[in-house]
Amino acid sequence: MHVSKRRCKADSQCLMFWALFVTVLLLKCIVVNGDREDAKKKSTDFSRDSSKRPHIVLIVADDLGYNDVSFHGSQQIPTPNIDFLGYNGVILNNYYVSPICTPTRAALMTGRYPIHTGLQHKVIMGADPYGLPLNETLMPQYLNKLGYRSHMVGKWHLGFFKWQYTPVERGFDSYFGYFQGRSDYYTHTYEHNLEEWGLDFRKDKDLLRNYTGLYSTTLFRDEAVRIIEDHDKSEPLFLYLPFQAVHSGNSDGPHLQAPSSYIEKFSYIENMQRRKYAAMLSALDDAVGDVYDTLKSRGMLADSIILFTTDNGGPANGFDNNAANNFPLRGMKRTMWEGGVRAVGVLHSPLLQRQGYISNKMLHVCDWLPTLITAAGGQHLLENDTSLDGVDAWEMLNTDGKAVRSEILHNIDPLHKNSALRMGDYKLLVGKESKSSWYPPYQLSKDDYNLHYRHFRDKSSPTEAAEIQEQRKLLNRDYSTFWPTSVVKRMVELYSYSERSNLYTGPYAKLAFIFPNLTQIHSIDTWKTQEVKELLKNRVHFGFSPVRVSCGAKPSNASTNCQPKKSPCLYHIPSDPCEYNNIAMWNEDIVKEMMNRLAKYSSTMVPPANKPTDPEGNPRLHDGAWVPWR
């Protein structure tokens, strides 16, 4: 820009003009530089414009065991879609949930420990006339204030004796699923006992009686896909997707259910119960992949946050008629051993500033409410809320930043008379704990009897013949050579996209990194089944490293050195994640400090909300269906 000094009639006028001109230029530079700085950042600080907020998809697997996903090192059951979310997102390696369903789901929806919602004892079953208290504000209710469209597909399990307790009256625009804690995967009926058995499947408030014979995982996948496909992309979406899988079916019906096409894929797993479980999990993994693909095809993936979590540890080795596995962690579902509370969890989003890493920072399921609200730009909604137990971990997860919590209350159950607390590196257990062994996965045909939790007796030395031990060892080594060819094809498809899309910046975004020993990656369309089989047989080397638990040496008294009903047990979890060594005797000061902390939590606890079953809720009185009856 050229300005002639002759246009200024006086020196003072010239000075004023040039001062104004320089000021305008400086302001322009400041604005441009600010825009450039903002452009460098991922779009994680969202304005009050709802169209700029991320889509949030929250997927919950029911009763999934720690040792049931291949990114934790399970060669027996491949989970390529869930693995991809973790390897190109954040794998949560110090993440905890409650030991059973209802308390975890309540903590997830409210950001509060179960001791503060009255759901710290057992789960809601049958015609129990109580639920998650109505004075609690749930995650969709917060998100709706930010302009979200909230939908739920799957398992509720937070009470339904009155309509006010059900999803469509607690913030969700639509609901497709079931209210109870379990169900038959094909008839969609729930059995509380042989006298109380009825249909539990609905759309919003309407019962669905014409879905018999259709597999629930497929139905929930199709509904989730439909919601994404029909969604107006100018509005942010919140999709809560708690699948039924891999929970057992009804007690007096088929326990582990999957389509025959999935069961046939796992013929290499000799034990039939574990084979059916693998089929159920594979169907779930495929459904997760279909949700991911739909976000991609609709152009929503780049602005989406996907959270995958389980609700508790797996019901291992026949417990609840299931075949989940948490090995080498101790215990299982319904216990506060690590196998009951240490969770499978991944956070995935192209919006993350840091991707493809393992987070070893402590995280609890109640943290998701403040974390996701902040990710959505709604932290102002929580500024004056002092009731939350959850902490905002968005910055920590988004940038791999500093830790935000140093302790976790696993639970205090005043009726069962047990409790557990994590403070820093230490974990304290007090009161009765059962199912306290280290249960290996089912492999051989008779394992569902020989390794059943009621028959299994842990010994520090092998109890089986050497040849059987060797057989198990070889199977563990060779499982991946028998994977279905569809698994490798799906891996190529996923990691090819991650490389082409430029959405991902982590170390696992490149296909060549995943298959480092292949000199040439052909188009997936040209791959033949036999080629993939040969690839697996020759032990293709995958570039990623599963996140495994290292237990260290197991002492001979591991099964007996902790009697928490008699005296508190103390474990140093980072060095002893498998809870072999009770160190309470040598750390009385730490035990005392943690007992005092438990007492403080107890002083804030509300009484359990449990109430006796109401016979008026029996489906026999309601045309053969479970419905709100009050």
N, C-alpha and C positions, 0 to 999 in steps of 0.2 A: 504494500500500500504506500503510495507516494503523496506527501502533503507538502505544499510549497510554503516556505516561511513568509513569502510576500503577501499571503492571504491574511496574515496577522497584522493588525494595524498598530499594535503596541506590544512591547516586550511582555507585559503582564498577561495580555490575552494569549500570546504564544505559549508562555509557561503553563497557563491554565489548560490550554488545549492539549499540549504534550503530556501533561500529568494525567489528564483524563484518558488519553490514548494508551499510555503505558499501563494504567490501572485496568482498562478493559482487556488488554493482552494478557496481563497476569492472571486475571480472573478466568479467562478462557483456558489458559494453561493448567490452572488448578483443576478446573472441571474436567478437561481432557485426561489429565494424569489420574484423577480420581476414577474416571471411567475405566482407564486402563488397569488400575489396581483391582477394581471390582471384577473386571473381565478375567483377571488371573485366577480369581477364586472360583471354586465350584459354587453353584447356586444353592447354598445351604443357609443363607440368611434371607428368609422370605418376608416380603412386605405384607401389609394387611390386605393386599389384593389377592383374593382367594385363587385366582387363575394361575398364580405363580407358586402355589404350594405343591409339594410333592404328592404323588399318589402313594398310598400306604397299603401294602398287602401283608397281613399278619397270618401266617400259617402255623397251625398247631398239630403235631402228631400225637396221638393218644397212646401212652404206654410204650413208647419207643425206648429201647435199651441203649446204653452207652456204647456197647460193643456191636451194634447192629448197623452201623453206617461205615462205608469203606474209607471215608476220610479219617476215621478213628482207627483204621488198620484192619477192619474186618474184611478178609479176603473171601469169606463165605458168601456174603450177600452184597453185590455191587449196587451202589446208589449214585449213579453218575450225575443226575440232575441236582440232588442236594449237595453233592461234592462240589459241583461247579459253582453253586452259589457261595459256598465257603471259600474255595480256593481263589475266586475272584472278588471276594468280599472280605469279611472278617470272621475267622473261626474263633468262637468264644470258648476258651480253654479253662476258664475259672468261673463258670456260670452255674447258678443254682436255682432250683425250683423247690416247691413243696413235695412231700413224699406221696401225695395222692391228688386226685383230679380236682375236686371242688375247691380246696384251698388255693391251688395254683391259679385256677381260672379267675377266682375272686381277686387275688393279688394282681393278676395281669390287667383286669378291667378297672381296678380302683387305685393301684399304686400303694396299697396298704397291706401290712402283714395280716395274716388270718386271725391273729389274736385280737386285732382291732376291728374285725368285722363279725366276730362270733362264729367263724367257720373253721376253727382250729381243730375240731374233733370229727373224724370220719368224713363221709360224703353224704350228700342228699340222695335218698333212695325212695323209690316207690311213691307212696302217698304221704311222704313227710311234709307237714304243713309249715315249712319255713323256707327262707331263701336269702340271697344277698340283700341286706337291708336297703329299703327304699330311700334312705337319706344319703346313700352313697352316690356320688357323681361318677358315671362310667366313661371310659375312653371315647365312645362315639358321641356322647353328649358334649364333651369338650370339643371334639373335632367338628361337630356340627356348627358350633359357634364361629368356627373359622371358615365356614362355607363348604364343608365336606358333604358328600353324599355317602352315607354309611350303610353297608349291607353285610349280613351275616349268613354264612352257609355252613351247616354242620351241627356239632354237639354243643348244647347250652350248659346244662348241669349246674345251674345256679338258682334253681327253684322255679316252680310253676303253679303252685296251689291257688294263686290268684293271677289274673291276667297282668296286673301291674308289675309282676316280677318277671315277665317274659320279654324276649328281645325287642319286639316292635313297640313296646311301651317303655323301653330303656335306651332309646337313642338310635335304633336301627330302622332305616327306611323300609327294608324288606328282610324276611327271614325264610330260610329253606333248610329244614333239618329236624332234629329230635331233641326233646327236653331232658331225657333221662341220661344215666351214666353209661349205659350199654344198650345194645340192640342186636337183633338178627340182621345180617348184612343184606338179606334177600327178602324177608317178609316184613322187616321194619317194625317188628313187635318187640316189646320189652317185657321180660319176666322178672318180677320181684320175687315171687314164689309161685307155686303151682296154682294157688288160689287167686293170684293177682297177676294177670298176664293180658296185655292188650296192645293195640296199635299205637305207635308213637312216631308219627311222621306228618309233617305239615308244611304248608306254604303260608307264611304270615300267621293268621289265626285259623286257617282252614285245614282240616284233616285231609290227607291224601291217601285214598284207599286203592288206587289203581297202579301202584308201583311194585307190587309183588313180583319177585323174580328178577328185579333189576338191582345190580350191585351198587351198594351205597357209595363206594369210592368213585365209581364212574358217574353216578348221579351228582355228587357234590362237585366233581371236576367240571361236568357239563354246565352246571348252574353258575359256577365261578367264571367259566369262560363266557357264558352268555352275558353276565353282568358287565364284564370288561368290554365285550363287543358292543353292547348297547349304551355304554356310558358316554355322556357328553364330556369330551376331553377338555372343554373350557372350565370345568369344575373339578376340584380335587376329589379323588376316590379313596374311601377307606373300605377295604374288603377284609373282614375277619373270617378266616377259613379254618376252623377247627375240625379236622377230619375225624372220622370214626376209627380209621386204621391207626395202629395195629392192635386195638383193644380186642379182647375175646368177645365172642357172641354170648348168647344166653347160656346159663348154667345147665339147663336141661335140653339144650339144642346143640347144633354143631358149634364147636368152640372156635376153631380157626377156619375162616372161609375166604376163598378166593376163586376167581374163574379158572377153569381147567387149563386154559391156554397159558396162564401164569404159572400154575403148579408144574406143568410139563417143562417149563424153562429151567427148573431147578432140580431136574432128575439126578444131578450129581450129588445132591445132599441126601444121604442115605436115610437119615431119620425123617419120618413122614411129618411129624409135628413141626420140626424146624423147616422142612420144605414148604409146608403150607404157610408158615409165618413169613418165609422169604418171599413167597408169591404175593402175600398181602402187602408187604413192604415195597416190593417192586412196583405194584399197581399204584401205591401212594407216590413213589418217586416219579413215575411216569406222569401222574396227575400234576405234580409240582412243575415238571417240565412243560406240560401243556399250558399251565398258567403263565409261565415265563414266556413261552412262544406267543401267546395271545397279547401280552403286553408289548412284545416286540412288533408283532404284525400291525398293531393299532397305533404304533408310534408313541407309546406311553412309557416305554422302558427307561429311556434316558432320564425321565423325571419321576422315577419310582423308587421306593424303598421297600425291600422284601425282607421280612423277618421270618425265620424258621426256627421253631422251638418245640421241644417235647414238654409234656405237662408234669412228668415225674419219671423216676427210673423204671426200667422194664420189669414186669412181673416174670421173673426168670424161672426156668426149670420146673414148669408145671404149676406154679402159683397162679391162681385165678384161671386155670386151664390154658395157660399161655406158654409160649416158647421163646420169649424175649431173652436178651442176655446183656449183662453189664460187666462181664469179666474183663480185666482182673480186679475190678472194684468190688468191694465187700457189700453184701446185702442186695436188696432189691426194692421194688415198689413197696410202699407202706412201712418203710423203715427209714431212719435218719442216718444210716450208714451212707457212705459216698455213693454206693450203687442205687440208693433210693432218691438222692437229691442232686447229685451232679448231673447236669443236663447236656443233651445234644442241642447246640444252638449255633446259628450263623446269621449274620447281618449282611445283606447284599444291596448295593446301590451304585450305579454309575456316578451318583452325586458325591460319593465319599472322596474326600481329599486324599486319603491314603487307602489303598486297596491291596488285597492279596497278602494279608498278614495274620498272624496268630496273636490274639489278645490274651495275655495271662493276668490281666487286671480283674479284680473281683467284681462280679455283677450278679444281681438278683432279679428274679422275674418281676418284682414290684417296681423295678427301675424303668420298665418299658413305658409306663404311662407318662411320667415327666420327660423321658428321653424322646419319645415320638411326638409329644406335644411341642417340645422345643424344636424338633426337626421340621415341624409344620409351621413354625413361626408363631406359636401361641404361648410362649413362656409367660407373657403378661397375665394369662388366665390363672396361673399358679402362684403368682408373686406373693399373695397373702394367705396361701393355704399352708397352715402349719400341721395339718393332720396327716400329710403324706409320709410314708416310710421310705418310699422310693426316692432315688436321687437322679438328677439329670446327668446322663452319661453321654449325651450327644457329642459334645466336643471331644471327649476321650475317645470315642469310637470313630468319629469322623477324621481325626488327625493322628490317632494313636497317641493321644495326649496323656497327661498325668492321671493317676487313679483318683476316683471320686468316692470310693467307700472302702472301709477297712474292717467292717464287721457285718455279719449276716445272722439274723435270728432264723434258724431253721424251723423251729416251732416250740411252743409250750402247750402241751395238752393236759389240762388239769384233771380230766376224767380218766385218761389212759395213764396218767402220772409219769410222763416222760418229757424230756426237753433236749434241745441241742442248740449250740451257739458256736459260731466261728468268730474269733477275734484275731485279726492279723493272720499269722501263720498257724494258729492253734485252733483246734476244734474240741469242744467239750460235749460229752454225752452223759445224760443223767436219766435214770429210770429204766423201765423195762424196754428191751429191744430184742426182737426175735429175728428169724431168718438171717442169721449173722455170719453165714459162711461165704466162701468165694466159689461161685457156681460156674463151671465151664459150660460152653455152649453145647447143645445137642449136636452130635455128628453121626453116631452109629445107630443102627436100627433099634436097639434096646435102651438107648440113652434116656428116653422119656420115662423109663422105669428106674434104671440104675443110677441116673443122675437127678432124679426127681428130688425136689427140695425136702420132701418128707423122709426120703430114704438116704439122701446124701450125707455122708459123714466126712467132714474135711480131715485130712491127715497131712502132716508136713511132708511125708514120704508117699510116693505113688501107691495106690491101693490096687491097681490093676496089673495084669500080667505085662511084662515088658513088651511083648509083641503088639498088644493093644495100644500101649502108649506110643509106640513107634508108628502105628497106623494113624493115630490122631495127628501126630507131628507131620507126617507126610501129607495128610489131607489138608492141614492148615497151609502148608507150603504150596500145594498144587491147586487150591480152589480157583484161583484166578485164571488158570489155563482152561477151565471148563465154563467160564462165563458165557452167557448167551451172546451171539454175534451182534445182536442189537445194541448191546452195551458199548462196544468199541465204536460202532457206527455213530451212536449218539454222542460219544465223547468227541469224535472228529467233527461232528456237526456243531457242537457247542463251542469248542475252542477255535474252530475256523471262523465262526461268527465273532467271537471276542477279538480275534486278530483283525478282521476286516472292519469292524464297526467303529474302532477308535474310541469306544466308550470306556475302555478299561486300561488302567495304567500299571497294574500290579505285575509281578514276575510271572504269573501263570496265564497272562493274556495271549501269549504266543503259542500257536499250535506246535511248533518245533520244540518248544520247551517241554510239552507234554509227552511227545514221542521223540525223544532225542536220538534214539538209535535207528530211526528210519531215515534213509537217505532221500526219499521222495514220498511225499504224501499225495496219493492220487485223489481225484475227486471222489467224494463219498458215493456218488451215483455209479461209479465204475467198479466199486468193490464187490467182490463175489463172496458168498458165504464161506466157501472153502478157503479163500484168502485170509479172511478174518480168523477162521479156526486155526490155520497154520500160524498166524501171527501170535495168537494166544498160546498155542502149544509150544512155540519157541520162546516163550517167556518175554514178550515185549516189555521193555523197561519204560515205566511211566516216570515222567520227570518230577512229579510232585511227591512229597514225603508225608505220609499219614501222620496224624498227631496221636502218638501212642502214650499210654501210661506205663511208666517204669516203676516197678514195685520194690526192687532191691531184694535182698535175701529174706526169706520167710523163716522166722524163728519157730522152733518146735512148739512153743506155747502160744502161738498166735491166736488160736481158737479159745484159749482159756484165760489169757492174762487180763481180759476186760470183763467185769461183771457189773455193768452200770446200775443194776437194780440194788446192788450192795453198796457201791461207792462210785463216784464220778470217774469217767475215763477221759484221758487227754491224749490227743494225737497232734503231731506236727505234720500237717498235710503236705507241704511242698516236698519234704523228704520222705514222707510215708503216706502217699496217696491211697494205698490199699489197706491202711489201718491195721498194720501188723503189730505195732509196738505201742502199748499203753504206757505213757511216760508220766502219769499223774503222780506216782509215788515220789518222783525226783523233782517235781515242779509244783509243790504245794502252794507257793505264792501265786502262780499263774492260775491254778485251780480256784483259789480263793477269790481272786479278782474277777474271774469269769462267773463264778457263782453269784457274786454281788451284782454283776451286770444282769444276769438272769432274773434276779430278784427285782431289779429296777424295771425290767420289761414286764414282769408279772404284775407289778403295781399299776400298770397302765392297761392291763388286759380286761376285755369285756367278757362276760360269761358266755359259754358256748350257746349257740342259738338252737341246738338240736331239740326237736320235739317228737313225742311218740307218733307213730304212723296213725293217720286218720282213716278209719275204714270207709268213710264216705268217698274217698278218692279211688276206690277199687274200680277198675275198668268195667266190671260186670254191671255196675250201676250207671255206666255212661256209654252204652252201645258198643262195648268192647274196645274202648280207647282210653288212653291217658289224656285227661283234659283238666284245665283249672276247674276246681269244684267248689270254691268258696267265693 
